[in-house]
Amino acid sequence: MPPDPRPEKAASLFPSAMRPAARCGRPVRLRPVLSAVLACALACAPWAGPVRAEEDLAPQTVGLDSREGFRTGTAFFDDADVSGGVYLFRRDRRRYDAERGRYRTNLNHASLQANAEFVSGFAGGWLGFDFGVFGSHDLMNKGAVDHEMGFVPWGDPWHPDWNARSADDGVSVYKAALKLRAGPAWAKAGYFQPTGPGVLGVNWSIMPGTYRGVNVGADVGGLSLAAAWADEYKSPWFVNMNRFRRNDGETVPWLWSAGARYAFGNGLSLEIGYGASKGHLRNAHFKSNWKTSFGKDALTVGYHLYLMDDDDDSGVSENDAFDGEASLQFVFGRYERGPWTFRLEGTYVRAPMSGPQSQGQFAYRLTNLNGSSAGACDVWWDARSDWNADNEKAAFAGVMRTLDDVLPVAGFAAGAGAAFGFDGRGYGTAEHLKEWAFTFDLNYTRPSGPLEGAFARLHYTEYRNGTDQPSWVAYRNAFQSERDLKLLIGIPF
């Protein structure tokens, strides 16, 4: 299988369709207008004077709940919420070309997304329906088309067209599910994001990926149980749903997940999860987290163990993802003191290889190819690499500080981080992977008044690959050195 030339978590920035969606046209005159409106709105937001909520209302509605005039007597509508937002994402990523000895453009785009979501109440106290849709449009793109903030110009993860010149505009349904509840039990069926403990997760752009299937669970006291079954998935850079596949292209008819979590009263929580894709892969994990307080300070520590193995009897070598069991061990600590938040985390990976077809990396999901499914792995450093090569040891240290006590305008925060990985093994080379990165963040969130909740997030990563190996070859999920600047502006409603 050819290597997938994209990082495993490029879509996880910050924190489907039931049928082919209509294609959106490419507006020309609106591009500068939309960009200017978003930029001006966020630039002016910090300086707008304080406004009481009632000042946004017409005189005859002051002091009234805006829903009071629309009561139907049916909880399905009366308890419903409609939300959404408009988002502008600007990215400039340059990757080092070892042959030419200089950095070259990899991604360079400005993308606009918007979404709307309806979450119903429960009719009769037990039946509801959720629906969500989003659209994406590139305002400009002078780099690769598979930037994951828009729709790639091919239909599925297994048949990319690297000669394509532009991303697709489009609209896609990311949620359309019936939901039920009865006492502590709940269920949903249709197009959904998994809820509750288990091995399934989703890819993210600004919007989440989507499974087609059934998700059920129950919550009793501190105990949470959940299970899920799915036969299709779409990451948010595909318009339409896709069946699961093995590395050789054969269809995987379904996958499933189950999990249990118990939250003790002393801040300790434990979780186990297990799942499998039929005839392909098996995943399992154990997660432990403990949080305690010291006055106004808080400390969170934990240990996670993630496991993967082949479940393939086809005899096709390219389906042998690992030479035995693969694992990722994750330890972490988070200390919150006043305006400061400190993080210290570490990982150790085993993804043994038996040949050039092996993964050589640990990507926790039930199908191998990026964007074809996703798993519930909590490791995320936003430092470009996934730090998940076979035998790699890696560590991350970061700090974030809110600036409300030092700036005249509330809502700002700044942070920095550093990551280092070493001893990663590749195929066809005795050289071990060495990589490190530095990250810097500046965030603003409008705390109140007009545009409350609007935000701007600036993130820069300086990443270094300490080898001369080409991207995606000897180390299956490693690329050459990069400089990556991301700006995300959002106006939710």
C-alpha positions as CSV (number, residue, x, y, z in Angstrom):
1,M,0.0,0.0,0.0
2,P,1.5,3.4,-0.9
3,P,2.2,5.7,2.1
4,D,-0.5,8.1,3.1
5,P,1.1,11.6,2.6
6,R,-0.7,13.3,5.5
7,P,-0.2,13.4,9.3
8,E,-2.5,11.3,11.3
9,K,-4.0,14.2,13.2
10,A,-3.7,17.1,10.9
11,A,-7.5,17.5,11.2
12,S,-7.6,17.8,15.0
13,L,-7.1,21.5,15.2
14,F,-8.1,22.8,18.5
15,P,-10.9,21.4,20.0
16,S,-22.8,12.2,6.7
17,A,-24.3,12.5,4.0
18,M,-27.2,10.1,3.3
19,R,-27.0,10.9,-0.4
20,P,-24.7,13.0,-2.6
21,A,-24.9,16.6,-1.5
22,A,-25.5,19.5,-3.8
23,R,-22.4,21.3,-5.0
24,C,-22.0,24.9,-4.1
25,G,-20.9,27.4,-6.7
26,R,-17.7,29.4,-6.4
27,P,-18.5,33.0,-5.5
28,V,-16.0,35.5,-6.8
29,R,-17.1,38.9,-5.7
30,L,-18.1,37.7,-2.2
31,R,-14.6,36.4,-1.3
32,P,-13.0,39.7,-0.2
33,V,-16.3,40.8,1.4
34,L,-16.6,37.7,3.5
35,S,-12.9,37.8,4.6
36,A,-13.2,41.5,5.4
37,V,-16.4,41.0,7.5
38,L,-14.9,38.2,9.5
39,A,-11.6,40.0,10.1
40,C,-13.3,43.3,11.1
41,A,-15.8,41.6,13.4
42,L,-13.1,39.9,15.4
43,A,-10.8,42.9,15.4
44,C,-13.6,45.2,16.7
45,A,-14.9,42.7,19.3
46,P,-12.3,43.3,22.0
47,W,-13.0,47.0,22.0
48,A,-16.7,47.0,22.0
49,G,-18.2,48.5,25.2
50,P,-20.0,46.3,27.7
51,V,-23.6,45.7,26.7
52,R,-26.3,44.2,28.8
53,A,-28.2,41.3,27.3
54,E,-31.5,43.1,27.2
55,E,-30.0,46.0,25.1
56,D,-30.0,43.6,22.2
57,L,-33.8,43.1,22.4
58,A,-36.6,45.2,21.0
59,P,-38.4,47.2,23.7
60,Q,-41.5,44.9,23.7
61,T,-39.3,41.8,24.3
62,V,-37.1,43.1,27.1
63,G,-37.1,40.7,30.1
64,L,-38.9,37.9,28.1
65,D,-37.5,34.5,27.2
66,S,-37.2,34.7,23.4
67,R,-38.8,31.3,23.1
68,E,-42.0,32.1,25.1
69,G,-43.9,33.3,22.0
70,F,-43.1,30.1,20.2
71,R,-44.2,27.5,22.7
72,T,-45.9,24.5,21.1
73,G,-46.6,22.4,24.2
74,T,-44.4,19.6,22.7
75,A,-41.0,19.0,24.3
76,F,-39.5,17.9,21.0
77,F,-39.6,21.6,19.9
78,D,-39.8,23.5,23.1
79,D,-36.6,22.0,24.5
80,A,-34.8,22.1,21.2
81,D,-31.6,24.1,20.5
82,V,-30.4,25.5,17.2
83,S,-26.8,26.5,17.0
84,G,-24.0,26.9,14.5
85,G,-21.3,29.3,13.4
86,V,-19.1,30.8,10.7
87,Y,-15.4,30.0,10.7
88,L,-12.4,31.3,8.7
89,F,-9.3,29.2,8.7
90,R,-6.0,30.5,7.3
91,R,-3.0,28.3,7.1
92,D,0.6,28.7,5.7
93,R,2.7,25.5,6.0
94,R,6.1,25.1,4.5
95,R,8.0,21.8,4.3
96,Y,11.8,21.4,4.0
97,D,13.0,20.0,0.6
98,A,16.2,18.1,1.5
99,E,17.2,17.8,-2.2
100,R,16.9,21.5,-2.9
101,G,18.0,22.6,0.6
102,R,15.1,25.0,1.2
103,Y,11.5,25.2,2.5
104,R,8.7,25.0,-0.1
105,T,5.0,25.6,0.1
106,N,3.0,22.6,1.3
107,L,-0.3,24.2,2.4
108,N,-1.3,27.7,1.7
109,H,-5.1,28.4,1.9
110,A,-7.9,30.4,3.4
111,S,-11.0,28.3,3.9
112,L,-14.5,29.3,5.0
113,Q,-16.8,26.9,6.8
114,A,-20.3,27.4,8.3
115,N,-22.6,24.9,10.1
116,A,-26.1,24.7,11.5
117,E,-27.2,22.1,14.0
118,F,-30.7,21.2,15.4
119,V,-30.8,19.2,18.7
120,S,-34.4,18.4,19.6
121,G,-36.0,17.8,23.0
122,F,-37.6,14.4,23.7
123,A,-41.2,13.9,22.6
124,G,-43.1,12.0,25.2
125,G,-39.9,12.1,27.3
126,W,-38.3,9.4,25.1
127,L,-38.0,10.2,21.4
128,G,-35.9,12.9,19.6
129,F,-33.9,13.7,16.5
130,D,-30.7,15.6,15.9
131,F,-29.5,17.1,12.6
132,G,-26.4,18.9,11.5
133,V,-25.0,20.2,8.2
134,F,-21.9,22.2,7.2
135,G,-20.5,23.7,4.1
136,S,-16.9,24.6,3.0
137,H,-15.4,26.9,0.5
138,D,-11.8,27.8,-0.3
139,L,-11.4,31.6,-0.6
140,M,-7.9,30.9,-1.9
141,N,-5.5,28.0,-2.2
142,K,-1.9,28.1,-3.4
143,G,-0.8,24.8,-2.0
144,A,-2.0,21.2,-1.8
145,V,-5.7,20.5,-2.1
146,D,-5.9,17.9,0.7
147,H,-5.7,20.4,3.5
148,E,-8.6,18.8,5.4
149,M,-10.5,22.1,6.0
150,G,-12.4,21.6,2.8
151,F,-13.6,18.7,0.7
152,V,-10.9,16.8,-1.2
153,P,-11.6,16.3,-5.0
154,W,-11.8,12.6,-4.8
155,G,-14.5,10.3,-3.4
156,D,-12.8,8.1,-0.7
157,P,-9.5,7.7,1.2
158,W,-8.3,4.8,-1.0
159,H,-8.3,6.5,-4.4
160,P,-6.6,9.9,-4.1
161,D,-5.8,12.0,-7.1
162,W,-2.6,13.9,-6.3
163,N,-2.8,15.7,-9.7
164,A,-6.0,17.6,-8.7
165,R,-5.6,21.4,-8.6
166,S,-8.3,22.6,-6.3
167,A,-10.4,21.4,-3.4
168,D,-14.1,20.9,-3.9
169,D,-16.8,23.2,-2.5
170,G,-19.8,21.5,-1.0
171,V,-22.3,20.8,1.7
172,S,-22.4,17.7,3.8
173,V,-24.7,16.3,6.6
174,Y,-22.6,15.3,9.6
175,K,-25.4,14.4,11.9
176,A,-28.9,12.9,11.3
177,A,-29.9,10.5,14.1
178,L,-33.0,9.4,15.9
179,K,-32.4,9.3,19.7
180,L,-34.2,7.6,22.5
181,R,-34.0,7.6,26.3
182,A,-35.6,5.5,29.0
183,G,-34.5,6.1,32.5
184,P,-30.7,5.7,32.6
185,A,-30.6,4.1,29.1
186,W,-30.1,5.9,25.8
187,A,-29.7,5.1,22.2
188,K,-29.2,6.8,18.8
189,A,-29.3,5.4,15.3
190,G,-28.4,7.0,11.9
191,Y,-25.5,9.3,11.2
192,F,-23.8,10.2,14.5
193,Q,-20.6,10.8,16.5
194,P,-20.0,8.1,19.2
195,T,-21.0,8.8,22.7
196,G,-19.8,7.1,25.9
197,P,-16.8,4.9,26.6
198,G,-15.4,2.8,23.7
199,V,-12.6,2.7,21.1
200,L,-14.4,4.8,18.4
201,G,-13.6,8.4,17.8
202,V,-13.8,10.8,14.9
203,N,-11.5,12.9,12.7
204,W,-12.0,16.7,13.0
205,S,-11.6,19.6,10.7
206,I,-13.7,22.3,12.4
207,M,-16.6,19.9,12.2
208,P,-16.5,16.2,13.2
209,G,-16.5,13.0,11.2
210,T,-19.5,10.8,11.1
211,Y,-20.4,7.1,11.4
212,R,-23.5,5.3,10.1
213,G,-24.9,2.8,12.6
214,V,-26.2,2.4,16.1
215,N,-24.9,3.7,19.5
216,V,-26.4,2.6,22.8
217,G,-25.5,3.0,26.5
218,A,-26.6,3.6,30.1
219,D,-25.4,5.8,32.9
220,V,-26.1,4.6,36.5
221,G,-24.4,6.6,39.2
222,G,-20.7,6.7,38.5
223,L,-20.9,3.8,36.0
224,S,-21.2,4.5,32.2
225,L,-21.6,1.8,29.6
226,A,-21.7,2.1,25.9
227,A,-21.6,0.1,22.7
228,A,-21.6,1.0,19.0
229,W,-21.9,-0.7,15.6
230,A,-21.2,1.0,12.2
231,D,-20.9,0.0,8.6
232,E,-19.8,3.4,7.0
233,Y,-17.8,6.5,7.9
234,K,-16.8,9.8,6.5
235,S,-14.1,12.1,7.7
236,P,-15.0,15.8,7.5
237,W,-13.0,16.3,4.3
238,F,-15.3,13.9,2.3
239,V,-18.8,14.9,1.3
240,N,-20.2,11.3,1.2
241,M,-20.1,8.2,3.4
242,N,-17.7,5.4,2.5
243,R,-17.6,1.7,3.4
244,F,-14.7,0.4,5.5
245,R,-11.8,-1.4,3.7
246,R,-8.7,-3.4,4.4
247,N,-5.3,-2.4,3.1
248,D,-5.8,-4.6,0.0
249,G,-9.1,-2.8,-0.9
250,E,-11.5,-5.5,0.2
251,T,-14.6,-4.3,2.0
252,V,-14.9,-4.6,5.8
253,P,-18.6,-5.1,6.3
254,W,-18.8,-3.6,9.8
255,L,-16.9,-2.6,13.0
256,W,-18.0,-2.5,16.6
257,S,-17.0,-1.0,20.0
258,A,-17.9,-1.5,23.6
259,G,-16.7,0.2,26.8
260,A,-17.2,0.9,30.5
261,R,-16.2,3.8,32.7
262,Y,-16.5,4.2,36.4
263,A,-16.0,7.6,38.2
264,F,-15.2,7.2,41.8
265,G,-16.1,10.0,44.3
266,N,-12.5,10.8,45.0
267,G,-11.6,12.2,41.5
268,L,-10.5,8.8,40.1
269,S,-12.0,7.4,36.9
270,L,-11.2,4.1,35.2
271,E,-12.2,3.1,31.6
272,I,-11.8,0.0,29.5
273,G,-12.7,-0.3,25.8
274,Y,-12.6,-3.0,23.2
275,G,-13.6,-3.1,19.5
276,A,-12.9,-4.8,16.2
277,S,-13.4,-4.4,12.5
278,K,-14.5,-7.7,11.0
279,G,-11.5,-9.6,9.6
280,H,-9.2,-6.7,10.0
281,L,-8.0,-5.0,13.2
282,R,-8.7,-5.3,17.0
283,N,-8.3,-2.3,19.4
284,A,-8.4,-2.1,23.2
285,H,-7.5,0.4,25.8
286,F,-7.3,1.1,29.6
287,K,-7.5,4.7,30.8
288,S,-7.0,6.0,34.3
289,N,-7.4,9.6,35.4
290,W,-7.2,11.2,38.8
291,K,-7.9,14.8,39.7
292,T,-7.4,16.4,43.1
293,S,-7.5,20.0,44.4
294,F,-5.3,22.0,46.6
295,G,-7.3,25.1,47.6
296,K,-7.7,26.9,44.3
297,D,-5.1,24.8,42.5
298,A,-5.9,21.5,40.7
299,L,-3.7,18.6,39.7
300,T,-4.7,15.9,37.1
301,V,-2.6,12.8,36.4
302,G,-3.2,9.7,34.5
303,Y,-1.9,6.6,32.7
304,H,-3.4,5.2,29.4
305,L,-2.6,2.0,27.6
306,Y,-3.7,1.5,24.0
307,L,-3.4,-1.8,22.2
308,M,-3.8,-2.9,18.6
309,D,-3.5,-6.2,16.7
310,D,-4.3,-7.8,13.3
311,D,-7.4,-9.9,13.0
312,D,-6.8,-10.9,9.4
313,D,-6.7,-14.4,7.9
314,S,-6.7,-13.5,4.2
315,G,-3.0,-14.4,3.7
316,V,-2.4,-11.1,2.0
317,S,0.8,-9.6,3.3
318,E,-0.3,-6.0,2.9
319,N,-3.0,-6.6,5.5
320,D,-0.4,-7.5,8.1
321,A,-0.3,-4.1,9.8
322,F,1.9,-5.2,12.7
323,D,4.3,-8.0,13.5
324,G,2.5,-9.0,16.7
325,E,0.8,-6.7,19.2
326,A,1.2,-2.9,18.9
327,S,0.9,-0.6,21.9
328,L,1.1,3.0,23.0
329,Q,1.7,3.9,26.7
330,F,0.8,7.5,27.7
331,V,1.4,9.2,31.0
332,F,0.4,12.8,31.7
333,G,0.1,15.5,34.3
334,R,-1.7,18.8,34.3
335,Y,-1.4,21.4,37.0
336,E,-3.6,24.5,37.2
337,R,-2.6,27.4,39.4
338,G,-4.3,30.7,39.1
339,P,-3.9,32.0,35.5
340,W,-1.3,29.3,34.7
341,T,-1.8,25.8,33.3
342,F,1.2,23.5,33.0
343,R,1.3,20.2,31.1
344,L,3.9,17.4,31.2
345,E,3.2,14.3,29.1
346,G,5.1,11.3,27.7
347,T,4.6,8.4,25.3
348,Y,6.2,5.1,24.4
349,V,5.2,3.2,21.2
350,R,5.6,-0.3,19.9
351,A,4.4,-0.9,16.3
352,P,6.7,-3.9,15.2
353,M,7.2,-4.4,11.4
354,S,7.5,-7.6,9.5
355,G,8.0,-6.0,6.1
356,P,7.6,-2.8,4.0
357,Q,3.8,-3.3,4.1
358,S,3.7,-2.9,7.9
359,Q,2.4,0.3,9.4
360,G,5.5,1.1,11.5
361,Q,3.4,3.5,13.4
362,F,0.7,3.4,16.0
363,A,-2.6,5.0,14.7
364,Y,-5.4,4.0,17.1
365,R,-8.3,3.2,14.7
366,L,-10.1,0.1,13.3
367,T,-9.0,0.7,9.6
368,N,-5.5,1.6,8.7
369,L,-5.8,4.5,6.3
370,N,-6.0,8.1,7.6
371,G,-9.5,9.4,7.2
372,S,-11.1,6.0,6.9
373,S,-12.1,5.8,10.6
374,A,-10.8,7.2,13.9
375,G,-10.2,6.0,17.5
376,A,-10.7,7.4,21.0
377,C,-7.0,8.2,21.7
378,D,-6.4,11.2,24.0
379,V,-2.8,12.1,23.0
380,W,-2.8,15.4,21.3
381,W,0.1,18.0,21.4
382,D,-0.7,20.1,18.3
383,A,3.0,19.9,17.4
384,R,2.7,18.5,13.9
385,S,4.1,15.0,14.3
386,D,2.1,12.2,15.9
387,W,5.3,11.0,17.7
388,N,4.1,7.4,17.1
389,A,6.9,5.6,15.2
390,D,7.8,2.1,16.2
391,N,10.0,2.1,19.4
392,E,9.7,5.9,19.7
393,K,9.9,7.6,23.1
394,A,8.5,11.1,23.2
395,A,7.7,13.9,25.7
396,F,5.8,17.2,25.7
397,A,5.9,20.1,28.1
398,G,3.6,23.1,27.7
399,V,2.3,26.1,29.6
400,M,-0.7,28.4,29.0
401,R,-1.6,31.6,30.8
402,T,-4.7,33.7,30.8
403,L,-4.0,37.4,30.5
404,D,-7.1,39.0,32.1
405,D,-5.0,40.3,35.1
406,V,-2.4,42.0,32.9
407,L,-4.3,43.4,29.9
408,P,-7.1,45.9,29.9
409,V,-9.2,43.6,27.7
410,A,-10.4,40.3,29.0
411,G,-10.4,37.1,27.0
412,F,-6.7,36.7,25.9
413,A,-4.4,33.8,26.7
414,A,-0.9,32.9,25.5
415,G,1.1,29.7,25.7
416,A,4.1,27.8,24.4
417,G,5.2,24.1,24.3
418,A,8.0,21.9,23.3
419,A,8.0,18.2,22.2
420,F,10.9,15.8,21.6
421,G,10.9,12.3,20.2
422,F,13.8,9.8,19.7
423,D,14.7,6.2,18.9
424,G,11.9,5.7,16.3
425,R,12.5,2.7,14.0
426,G,11.9,2.8,10.2
427,Y,12.0,0.2,7.5
428,G,15.1,-0.1,5.2
429,T,17.3,2.1,7.4
430,A,19.4,1.6,10.5
431,E,19.1,5.3,11.4
432,H,16.6,6.0,14.2
433,L,14.1,8.8,14.0
434,K,14.8,12.0,16.0
435,E,12.3,14.8,15.9
436,W,11.5,17.9,18.0
437,A,9.1,20.9,17.8
438,F,8.3,24.2,19.5
439,T,4.8,25.6,19.6
440,F,3.4,29.1,20.3
441,D,-0.3,30.1,20.9
442,L,-2.2,33.4,21.2
443,N,-5.9,33.0,21.8
444,Y,-8.8,35.4,22.2
445,T,-12.4,34.6,23.2
446,R,-15.1,37.3,23.5
447,P,-16.3,36.8,27.1
448,S,-19.6,38.8,26.9
449,G,-21.6,41.4,25.0
450,P,-22.0,41.4,21.2
451,L,-20.3,38.5,19.5
452,E,-20.0,36.7,22.9
453,G,-18.2,33.4,22.3
454,A,-16.5,34.6,19.1
455,F,-12.8,33.6,19.1
456,A,-9.5,33.9,17.3
457,R,-6.7,31.4,17.7
458,L,-3.2,31.8,16.4
459,H,-0.9,28.7,16.5
460,Y,2.7,28.4,15.2
461,T,4.8,25.2,15.1
462,E,8.5,25.0,14.3
463,Y,9.1,21.3,13.6
464,R,12.4,19.6,13.0
465,N,13.1,16.1,11.6
466,G,16.6,15.2,12.6
467,T,17.1,12.7,9.7
468,D,17.6,13.2,6.0
469,Q,15.0,10.5,5.2
470,P,12.3,11.6,2.7
471,S,8.7,12.1,3.9
472,W,6.5,9.1,4.4
473,V,9.1,6.5,3.3
474,A,11.4,4.9,5.8
475,Y,9.2,6.2,8.7
476,R,5.7,5.7,7.5
477,N,4.2,8.6,9.4
478,A,7.1,11.1,9.4
479,F,7.7,14.0,7.2
480,Q,10.6,16.5,6.7
481,S,11.0,19.7,8.8
482,E,8.1,22.2,8.7
483,R,7.1,25.7,9.7
484,D,3.3,25.8,10.2
485,L,1.2,28.9,11.0
486,K,-2.6,28.5,11.6
487,L,-5.2,31.2,12.3
488,L,-8.8,30.2,13.2
489,I,-11.5,32.8,13.6
490,G,-15.0,31.7,14.7
491,I,-18.3,33.4,15.2
492,P,-20.7,30.9,16.8
493,F,-24.5,31.5,17.3
